[in-house]
Amino acid sequence: MSSTATRTDVQALIDLFQRTMWLPDPGIVTLVLGVVAANRLPGDPVWLLVVGPPSSGKTEVLGALYDLPECHPVSSLTEAGLLSGSLSKDQEATGGLLLQLGDRGLVLAPDFGTVLTEHASTRNRLFACLREVYDGRFVRRLGTAGGRTFAWRGHAGLIGACTEVIDTPAIDLGLLGERFTYYRIPRSTPDDDFVACLMAAENAGRQAEIRAERAAAVARFFEGLVLPDTLPPLPDAEHDRLSMLATLGARLRSPVVRDGYSRTIETVPGHERPMRLFAQLRQVHAGMAVIGTPAGVLWRLLAQVALGGTHPGRRSIVEDLLARPGAHATSNVAGHCGLPNTTARRHLEDLVAHGVLVRTCDDPELWEPSEWLTQSWWAVRGTERLGPDGSPPVVRADESCPICNAPPPRRGVFGVAACVHQIAVLSPDLLEDGGTIADPREER
C-alpha cells in the first residue's frame, strides 16, 4: 500500500498552526507529525525530545496529539509508574503505563524536564529502565508475595519536550547510552516575540477552542493516512547522506569525562557508533516521507535532528570554524560564538578528543576543523562534497544558510533577522534599514 497523504494535506495542518500561534519555522509541526507516522511504521521506535525555551510552543504542538488513539500523555515517569508491582483488586488499576500501551503505543511527555531534574540516582535508575523499554522489553522482579516477576514486551514510541536544562553538565545522556533524538527550536528574534504577543492577545479567551480544533485536525489527518507495509525505499545517494548525518551526529555528541572539581579531561570514551542514530533517522525519514513532506524540508529537519544531540556550544564552534577557513585562537572563537574563553576551550578540547577539530598550535592555542569534518559537512549543507582544497560553502544573503540551515534573512521592526554567517555578507544598507513586519491579523 502507499500513503494517501499529500503535500496539500500537510500544508493545511501547518497553516492551521500558523493561524493560531506564531511559528516562524513550522518545522516542529512537520517533524512531530512525521515522528507519529514513524512510530506507526514497521521498525524500532523513535524517541524525540523537542528542546526549547519556555513558552516556545513545545506544549502547544504536542497537545495537538492528545486525540490520537495510541497516545498516552504523562506528567512524570517513575519505575513503578512504568510497570506496577502492586497486587490490587481495584478494577480501575491499570498496572502501569506500559500495560496501558499494550503491544504498541506512543508516550507523550510534554514536561520531560521533571524527569531531568530528579536526583541523579533516581534519574539514572529511570533511564536504565527506559533503555530497556526502548529495546522492547521491560522486566521487574520484586519480593511481593514471596517473589513475583512483572514483564512487558512491545513497541513504545515517545515524544517529549524540555528546556535547555538538558544541556547542563549534570545531565549527560550520552554516558547513559543514547535512545533519544532531539530537535532544537530555532532561537527567536525580537520580531518573533513581538508578533507572538500580538497573536496571544488575539487568542485570549479562545485557547481551549483553538487547542481542540488543532487536535481534531490532527486526528482527522491520521485517520485518513494509509501507511505502507514496509519502509519506503531509500536511493543510494540518500542512503549515503543519511549515513553521513548519523556519523556526524554521533561523533559530535560523544561524551568526554572530566574531573568534577578541576574540569580537566580524565577519560575519552570511544565515540558513539552511528548505527542506532542511523536507524532512528531512517525511521524519521520514512515517517516524514509518507505524510508528504517536501524533500527540501525533510532533509533540513533530518539534519537538525541528527545534530540536535550536540551541545549548542559545541555546534556553534563547529559552524564558526567551518565558516572561517584557517586556524583561529581560543579567544577569537569564543568571541565569535558568544562564549567565555574557559567554556570555549573545554568545547574545543572535547571536539579535538573525538577527532572533529585539530589543535594546530599550543602557544598560542590555534584550532581548525579536521579534514574529516570539512569533507563530511556536505551532508548537513545538502550540496556536493567540498573540493580538494576544503573550500567552505558560499553564504548568500537571499538563500538559506548552507552552514547552519538558518532561513533566508528577513527584515522586521527591530532590524534584520539573520544568522551570524549571513550577517557577514549582508549589505550595510540592509542592516541599517529595519523595515516592517506585517501584522498577522491583517493577513487573515
C-alpha positions in Angstrom: 0.0 0.0 0.0 1.1 3.6 -0.4 0.4 6.7 1.7 -2.7 8.8 0.8 -1.2 12.0 2.4 -0.3 14.8 0.1 1.7 18.0 0.5 -1.6 19.9 0.5 -2.8 17.9 3.5 0.3 18.6 5.5 0.3 22.2 4.5 -3.3 22.6 5.6 -2.3 21.4 9.1 0.7 23.7 9.1 -1.5 26.7 8.1 -3.8 25.9 10.9 -1.0 26.0 13.4 0.4 29.2 11.9 -3.0 30.9 12.1 -3.3 30.2 15.8 0.3 30.6 17.0 3.4 32.3 15.9 5.7 29.8 14.2 8.4 31.5 12.1 9.8 28.0 11.4 6.9 25.4 11.2 9.4 22.6 11.1 8.4 21.4 14.6 4.9 20.6 13.3 6.1 18.7 10.3 8.6 16.8 12.4 6.2 15.8 15.2 3.7 14.6 12.7 6.4 12.6 10.9 7.5 11.0 14.2 4.0 9.9 14.9 3.9 8.3 11.5 7.3 6.8 12.0 6.2 5.1 15.2 3.2 3.6 13.3 5.6 2.1 10.6 7.5 -1.2 10.9 10.8 -0.8 12.7 12.3 0.3 16.0 10.6 3.1 18.0 11.6 6.8 17.6 12.0 8.8 20.7 12.1 12.6 20.1 12.7 15.4 22.6 11.8 18.9 21.5 14.2 21.3 23.2 13.5 24.9 23.5 13.0 27.8 26.0 9.8 28.2 28.0 6.7 29.4 26.0 8.3 28.5 22.7 5.3 26.4 21.5 6.5 22.9 22.5 3.5 22.0 24.7 1.0 23.5 22.2 2.3 21.4 19.4 2.4 18.2 21.4 -1.0 18.9 22.8 -2.5 18.5 19.3 -1.7 14.8 19.5 -3.9 14.1 22.5 -6.8 12.8 20.4 -4.8 10.1 18.7 -5.8 6.6 19.9 -2.2 5.4 20.5 -1.1 8.4 22.6 -0.8 8.3 26.3 0.1 11.6 28.0 2.2 11.5 31.2 3.3 14.3 33.5 6.1 12.3 35.1 7.8 9.0 34.8 8.9 6.5 37.5 9.9 2.9 37.5 6.8 1.8 39.4 4.7 4.0 37.1 6.0 2.1 34.1 5.1 -1.3 35.4 3.4 -1.6 38.8 4.4 -4.3 41.2 1.3 -3.9 43.4 -1.3 -6.6 43.6 -4.7 -4.8 43.5 -8.3 -5.9 43.3 -9.3 -2.4 42.2 -10.9 -2.7 38.8 -9.6 0.7 37.8 -6.0 -0.3 38.4 -4.1 -0.2 35.1 -0.9 -2.0 36.2 1.3 0.9 34.9 1.9 2.9 31.8 3.4 0.0 29.7 0.4 -2.2 30.2 -1.8 0.7 29.1 0.3 1.0 26.0 -0.1 -2.7 25.2 1.8 -4.1 22.2 2.2 -0.7 20.6 1.7 2.9 21.7 3.1 6.4 22.0 4.1 8.1 25.2 3.6 11.9 25.3 5.7 13.7 27.9 5.2 17.5 27.4 7.2 18.2 30.5 10.1 15.8 30.4 12.1 18.3 32.4 10.5 16.9 35.6 12.5 13.7 34.8 15.7 15.6 34.1 15.5 17.5 37.4 15.2 14.4 39.6 18.1 13.4 41.9 20.9 11.9 39.9 20.5 8.4 41.4 16.7 8.4 40.7 17.2 9.8 37.3 19.9 7.3 36.3 17.8 4.4 37.5 14.9 5.6 35.5 17.0 6.0 32.4 18.2 2.4 32.8 14.6 1.3 32.8 13.8 3.5 29.7 16.7 1.9 27.8 15.0 -1.5 28.3 11.6 -0.1 27.3 13.1 1.4 24.1 14.6 -2.1 23.3 11.1 -3.5 23.5 11.2 -5.5 26.8 11.0 -4.5 30.4 11.1 -6.9 33.4 10.6 -6.0 37.1 11.4 -8.6 39.8 10.0 -7.8 43.2 9.7 -9.6 46.5 6.0 -9.1 46.6 4.0 -12.1 47.8 7.2 -14.2 48.1 8.7 -13.0 44.8 6.9 -12.1 41.6 8.0 -11.1 38.1 6.2 -8.4 36.1 7.1 -8.1 32.4 6.1 -6.2 29.3 7.0 -6.6 25.6 6.0 -4.3 22.9 6.8 -1.2 20.8 6.8 2.1 22.7 7.4 5.4 20.9 8.0 8.6 22.8 7.6 12.3 22.1 8.6 14.8 24.8 9.6 18.3 25.4 12.0 20.1 27.8 14.0 23.2 28.2 17.8 23.7 27.8 18.2 22.3 31.3 19.1 19.1 29.4 22.4 20.8 28.3 23.7 21.2 31.9 26.8 19.3 32.8 25.0 17.3 35.5 22.8 15.6 32.8 24.9 13.6 30.3 22.6 11.3 28.4 25.4 10.3 26.2 27.1 8.4 29.0 23.8 6.5 29.6 23.5 5.3 26.1 21.6 7.4 23.6 18.0 6.4 22.7 16.7 9.9 22.2 16.8 12.1 19.2 16.5 15.9 19.6 15.0 18.8 17.8 16.0 22.3 18.9 13.6 25.1 18.3 15.4 27.9 16.5 16.2 31.0 18.5 13.5 33.7 18.4 14.2 37.3 17.4 12.7 40.4 18.9 10.3 40.5 15.9 9.2 37.0 16.7 8.5 37.8 20.3 6.5 41.0 19.3 4.3 39.1 16.8 3.8 36.2 19.2 2.4 38.6 21.8 0.0 40.0 19.2 -1.3 36.6 18.4 -1.6 35.6 22.0 -3.7 38.7 22.6 -5.9 37.8 19.6 -6.3 34.2 21.0 -7.1 35.3 24.6 -10.3 33.6 25.9 -10.3 31.1 23.0 -7.3 28.9 23.9 -9.3 25.8 24.7 -11.3 26.1 21.5 -8.1 26.6 19.4 -6.4 23.6 21.0 -9.5 21.4 20.4 -9.5 22.5 16.8 -5.8 21.6 16.3 -6.3 18.2 18.0 -9.3 17.4 15.9 -7.5 18.3 12.7 -4.5 16.1 13.5 -6.8 13.2 14.4 -8.6 13.5 11.1 -5.3 13.7 9.2 -4.1 10.4 10.7 -7.5 8.7 10.3 -7.2 9.2 6.6 -3.5 8.2 6.4 -2.8 4.9 4.8 0.7 3.6 5.7 2.8 1.3 3.6 3.6 -2.2 4.9 7.3 -1.6 4.6 9.5 1.5 4.8 9.7 3.5 1.5 12.9 2.6 -0.4 16.0 4.8 0.1 18.1 5.5 -3.0 21.8 5.1 -2.8 22.5 8.9 -2.8 20.0 9.4 0.1 21.4 6.4 2.0 24.9 8.0 1.8 23.7 11.3 3.0 21.7 9.8 5.9 24.8 7.7 6.9 27.0 10.7 7.0 24.4 12.7 9.0 24.3 9.8 11.5 28.1 9.7 11.7 28.4 13.4 12.2 25.7 13.5 14.8 27.0 10.5 16.8 30.6 11.8 16.9 29.7 15.4 17.7 27.6 14.4 20.7 30.0 11.8 22.1 30.9 12.5 25.7 34.2 13.3 27.4 34.6 12.6 31.1 36.0 15.4 33.2 37.0 15.8 36.8 34.2 17.2 38.8 36.4 19.8 40.5 39.2 20.7 38.2 37.2 20.0 35.0 40.3 18.5 33.3 39.8 15.6 31.0 40.0 12.3 32.7 38.8 9.8 30.1 37.8 10.0 26.5 35.4 7.1 25.8 35.3 5.8 22.3 33.0 7.9 20.2 29.4 6.7 19.7 28.9 4.5 16.7 26.3 5.8 14.2 24.2 2.7 13.7 21.4 3.4 16.2 21.2 7.1 15.2 21.1 6.0 11.5 18.2 3.6 12.2 16.3 6.4 14.0 17.0 8.9 11.2 15.9 6.3 8.7 12.6 5.8 10.5 12.0 9.6 10.8 12.8 9.9 7.1 10.2 7.3 6.3 7.6 8.9 8.6 8.0 12.4 7.1 8.0 10.9 3.6 4.7 9.1 4.0 3.0 12.2 5.3 4.0 14.1 2.2 6.9 16.3 3.4 8.7 18.1 0.6 12.2 16.9 0.1 13.9 20.1 0.9 12.0 20.5 4.2 12.6 16.8 5.0 16.3 16.9 4.7 16.6 20.2 6.6 14.8 18.7 9.5 16.8 15.4 9.3 20.0 17.5 9.6 18.6 19.3 12.6 17.6 16.1 14.3 21.0 14.5 13.5 22.8 17.4 15.1 20.2 18.1 17.8 22.0 15.9 20.4 25.1 18.1 20.1 25.6 20.6 22.9 24.8 24.1 21.5 28.2 25.3 22.5 30.0 22.6 20.5 27.8 23.1 17.5 28.3 26.9 17.4 32.1 26.4 17.5 32.0 23.8 14.7 29.8 26.1 12.5 32.0 29.1 13.2 35.2 27.3 12.3 33.7 25.8 9.1 32.6 29.3 8.1 36.1 30.8 8.5 38.9 28.9 6.9 42.2 28.7 8.7 43.3 28.3 12.3 41.9 30.5 15.0 42.8 31.4 18.6 40.7 30.4 21.5 39.7 33.9 22.3 38.7 34.6 18.7 36.5 31.5 18.6 34.9 32.4 22.0 34.2 35.9 20.8 32.5 34.8 17.6 30.4 32.2 19.4 29.5 34.4 22.4 31.1 32.1 24.9 33.5 32.7 27.8 37.1 31.7 27.0 37.1 28.9 29.5 33.9 27.4 28.2 35.0 27.6 24.6 38.3 25.9 25.4 36.5 23.0 27.0 34.3 22.5 24.0 37.3 22.8 21.7 39.2 20.2 23.7 36.3 17.8 23.6 36.0 18.2 19.9 39.7 17.6 19.4 39.5 14.5 21.6 37.0 13.0 19.2 38.8 14.0 16.0 36.3 16.7 15.0 38.8 19.5 15.3 42.6 19.8 15.2 44.8 21.9 17.5 47.5 23.2 15.2 49.5 25.1 17.8 49.8 25.1 21.6 51.2 28.5 22.2 49.1 30.3 21.3 46.3 27.8 21.0 45.1 27.6 17.5 42.2 25.4 16.3 40.7 24.4 12.9 38.3 21.7 11.5 39.8 18.3 10.9 39.9 17.1 7.3 37.2 14.5 8.2 34.8 17.3 9.3 35.3 19.5 6.3 34.8 16.6 3.9 31.8 15.4 5.8 29.8 18.5 6.3 28.2 18.3 2.8 25.6 16.1 4.3 24.3 19.0 6.5 24.6 21.5 3.7 22.8 19.4 1.2 25.3 20.2 -1.5 28.1 18.2 -3.1 31.2 17.4 -1.1 33.9 20.1 -0.7 36.7 20.2 -3.2 40.3 19.0 -2.5 41.2 22.5 -1.1 38.4 22.1 1.5 36.9 25.5 0.5 33.8 26.4 2.6 30.3 26.8 1.2 29.2 30.2 -0.2 26.8 32.1 2.1 24.3 34.3 0.2 22.1 37.0 1.5 19.0 35.7 -0.3 19.2 32.0 0.5 19.0 29.6 3.5 22.4 29.4 5.2 24.3 26.4 3.9 26.3 26.1 7.2 23.6 26.1 9.9 20.4 25.8 7.8 19.0 29.1 9.0 16.2 30.5 6.8 16.9 33.5 4.4 17.4 36.8 6.2 14.2 38.8 6.8 13.6 42.3 7.9 11.3 43.4 10.8 10.5 46.2 13.1 13.6 45.5 15.2 16.1 45.0 12.3 17.3 42.1 10.3 16.8 38.5 11.5 19.8 36.5 10.2 22.4 34.0 11.4 26.0 35.0 12.2 27.1 33.6 8.8 24.5 35.6 6.8 25.2 38.9 8.7 28.8 38.7 7.3 27.5 39.0 3.7 24.6 41.4 4.2 24.9 44.9 2.8 25.2 47.8 5.2 22.1 49.4 3.8 20.0 46.3 4.6 21.4 46.2 8.1 20.6 49.9 8.7 17.0 49.7 7.3 14.9 48.0 9.9 11.9 47.6 7.6 8.5 46.5 8.8 6.8 43.2 9.6 3.1 42.5 8.7 0.6 42.3 11.4 -0.7 38.6 11.3 -4.2 39.9 11.9 -4.2 41.8 8.7 -3.1 38.7 6.7 -6.4 37.0 7.8 
